[in-house]
Amino acid sequence: MKTRIGAARKPYIAVLGAGTMGGGLAELFVKHGFDVSLYDPDPAALAKVRTRLSAADLNCGERSGPSALLGQSVSGDQAEPDEGGEMNRTSPRSSDTLRTTGHFAEPDGSGDSNSAVCHAEERNVSDPSPRHRGTLRTTGHLEAAVRPADFVLEAGPELLPIKRELYAALIPALGADAIVASNTSSLPLRSLADGLPYADRFVIAHFFHPAAIIPLVEIVGLPDTRPGVVGQVAEWLAQCGKSPVVLRKDCPGFIANRLQAAVLREACHLLAEGIADAEQIDRAMTEGPGLRWALNGPFAISDLGGLDIWERVADNLFPQLSAAPDVPQELSGRVREGRVGTKSGAGFYNYGDTEAREQAAAGRERTLRTLIANKKEMSRP
Ligand SMILES: NC(=O)c1ccc[n+]([C@@H]2O[C@H](COP(=O)([O-])OP(=O)(O)OC[C@H]3O[C@@H](n4cnc5c(N)ncnc54)[C@H](O)[C@@H]3O)[C@@H](O)[C@H]2O)c1
């Protein structure tokens, strides 16, 4: 089989898991012209993504883009190796009888009740034009999603045994040169990849919610990762407008989540000590350091304030900060009560009914897009 690493054409992408992150990842890639299969064992999760994308700024309709690739896909050809060993970019078997006719097409007897296909029409000024759209297929068949994929991105539950079981299940369907990535928030790559036959083309690609909007993706490889794999993933993600940061070493939580976790531990500590309530603590962040952090990281900020001042601050303050190794009660107590945040309607705050939550999410996404667009504009030379 020919190697696909470094190939100029756009890869076919399989996203595994259609939850908070998987839905956003599918949206991101389709908007940027990649063909995507989205797999989830839960039909309700797939239906939710289809509903959200059709209601958002992704319109589903007859594809008009000049792509032979998509043409094959819609015509229902199967993915089979050609003589040279390359896979034709065709639809997964379980969804290949589906067509779009101005809306998300529902299954029409293909035997896969979770399958549907849509084409993205992008309307946001900062994103690609409708000409550069991809195709999204949803499926409950793992093999159908994975077999045609050049890049498999796992966004399943953050539980090592579930992830490891899923990785083992990929083996029979995975192309010989397909790259696999996990979107894990916290697990080290070594614990995910150990013993897998494709461990040398397995990386971490850690996105941030909402995945279609936030630019950062942290990428982690191992010393024995095949040369070119990390660079190829970074290149694909850069094509989606992402800002990849490649870590020098595998480490749990990577960079950004370690920084966020340190802040969250201290925020919970302040709450537990009765120094301020959640709203005050959040306001202290968003009206203060949060504004600067969008422009300058902790080292640049220390330089701006003066390292001599920060030396004194660290000396006075570090002994006062929480170093508790356990999950704070402020967090785990709420989880035990089912108050897990916006997805359940309540966490540290109350979020109202589903409609109110969806409206608030859409508002946050608009604000984030504006902030990111302004930041890009400001950083132009
Ligand atoms: N939520 C975030 O802000 C965030 C940010 C960055 C990374 N992550 C990471 O991304 C991953 C997904 O997180 P999420 O927030 O989308 O979780 P989620 O609970 O919203 O979604 C998980 C999805 O995985 C599906 N699933 C269950 N078993 C599966 C299997 N065997 N194969 C494939 N899918 C399966 C579930 O049906 C569900 O739809 C986790 O590893 C998480 O740590 C989350």
Ligand as a Chemical Component Dictionary entry (heavy atoms), coordinates in Angstrom:
data_LIG
# 
_chem_comp.id                   LIG 
_chem_comp.type                 NON-POLYMER 
_chem_comp.pdbx_formal_charge   0 
_chem_comp.three_letter_code    LIG 
# 
loop_
_chem_comp_atom.comp_id 
_chem_comp_atom.atom_id 
_chem_comp_atom.alt_atom_id 
_chem_comp_atom.type_symbol 
_chem_comp_atom.charge 
_chem_comp_atom.model_Cartn_x 
_chem_comp_atom.model_Cartn_y 
_chem_comp_atom.model_Cartn_z 
_chem_comp_atom.pdbx_ordinal 
LIG N1  N1  N 0  -15.881 18.253 26.822 1  
LIG C1  C1  C 0  -14.775 18.937 26.667 2  
LIG O1  O1  O 0  -14.713 20.168 26.905 3  
LIG C2  C2  C 0  -13.534 18.259 26.140 4  
LIG C3  C3  C 0  -12.480 19.046 25.664 5  
LIG C4  C4  C 0  -11.345 18.431 25.124 6  
LIG C5  C5  C 0  -11.257 17.035 25.092 7  
LIG N2  N2  N 1  -12.302 16.281 25.598 8  
LIG C6  C6  C 0  -12.164 14.831 25.510 9  
LIG O2  O2  O 0  -12.879 14.393 24.365 10 
LIG C7  C7  C 0  -13.430 13.102 24.607 11 
LIG C8  C8  C 0  -14.940 13.181 24.463 12 
LIG O3  O3  O 0  -15.440 14.107 25.397 13 
LIG P1  P1  P 0  -16.937 14.656 25.288 14 
LIG O4  O4  O 0  -17.004 15.823 26.227 15 
LIG O5  O5  O -1 -17.305 14.829 23.852 16 
LIG O6  O6  O 0  -17.731 13.435 25.905 17 
LIG P2  P2  P 0  -19.299 13.115 25.749 18 
LIG O7  O7  O 0  -19.659 12.315 26.925 19 
LIG O8  O8  O 0  -20.057 14.350 25.428 20 
LIG O9  O9  O 0  -19.326 12.189 24.437 21 
LIG C9  C9  C 0  -18.791 10.898 24.391 22 
LIG C10 C10 C 0  -19.483 10.157 23.272 23 
LIG O10 O10 O 0  -18.832 8.901  23.108 24 
LIG C11 C11 C 0  -19.829 7.950  22.804 25 
LIG N3  N3  N 0  -19.318 6.625  23.075 26 
LIG C12 C12 C 0  -19.558 5.797  24.133 27 
LIG N4  N4  N 0  -18.887 4.642  23.949 28 
LIG C13 C13 C 0  -18.220 4.763  22.766 29 
LIG C14 C14 C 0  -17.376 3.901  22.031 30 
LIG N5  N5  N 0  -17.063 2.675  22.465 31 
LIG N6  N6  N 0  -16.902 4.329  20.830 32 
LIG C15 C15 C 0  -17.186 5.573  20.378 33 
LIG N7  N7  N 0  -17.997 6.420  21.034 34 
LIG C16 C16 C 0  -18.487 6.021  22.224 35 
LIG C17 C17 C 0  -21.017 8.330  23.672 36 
LIG O11 O11 O 0  -22.216 7.774  23.155 37 
LIG C18 C18 C 0  -20.958 9.859  23.559 38 
LIG O12 O12 O 0  -21.755 10.323 22.483 39 
LIG C19 C19 C 0  -12.970 12.709 26.015 40 
LIG O13 O13 O 0  -11.793 11.975 25.898 41 
LIG C20 C20 C 0  -12.727 14.049 26.676 42 
LIG O14 O14 O 0  -11.829 13.972 27.742 43 
LIG C21 C21 C 0  -13.432 16.864 26.102 44 
# 
loop_
_chem_comp_bond.comp_id 
_chem_comp_bond.atom_id_1 
_chem_comp_bond.atom_id_2 
_chem_comp_bond.value_order 
_chem_comp_bond.pdbx_ordinal 
LIG N1  C1  SING 1  
LIG C1  O1  DOUB 2  
LIG C1  C2  SING 3  
LIG C2  C3  SING 4  
LIG C2  C21 DOUB 5  
LIG C3  C4  DOUB 6  
LIG C4  C5  SING 7  
LIG C5  N2  DOUB 8  
LIG N2  C6  SING 9  
LIG N2  C21 SING 10 
LIG C6  O2  SING 11 
LIG C6  C20 SING 12 
LIG O2  C7  SING 13 
LIG C7  C8  SING 14 
LIG C7  C19 SING 15 
LIG C8  O3  SING 16 
LIG O3  P1  SING 17 
LIG P1  O4  DOUB 18 
LIG P1  O5  SING 19 
LIG P1  O6  SING 20 
LIG O6  P2  SING 21 
LIG P2  O7  DOUB 22 
LIG P2  O8  SING 23 
LIG P2  O9  SING 24 
LIG O9  C9  SING 25 
LIG C9  C10 SING 26 
LIG C10 O10 SING 27 
LIG C10 C18 SING 28 
LIG O10 C11 SING 29 
LIG C11 N3  SING 30 
LIG C11 C17 SING 31 
LIG N3  C12 SING 32 
LIG N3  C16 SING 33 
LIG C12 N4  DOUB 34 
LIG N4  C13 SING 35 
LIG C13 C14 SING 36 
LIG C13 C16 DOUB 37 
LIG C14 N5  SING 38 
LIG C14 N6  DOUB 39 
LIG N6  C15 SING 40 
LIG C15 N7  DOUB 41 
LIG N7  C16 SING 42 
LIG C17 O11 SING 43 
LIG C17 C18 SING 44 
LIG C18 O12 SING 45 
LIG C19 O13 SING 46 
LIG C19 C20 SING 47 
LIG C20 O14 SING 48 
# 
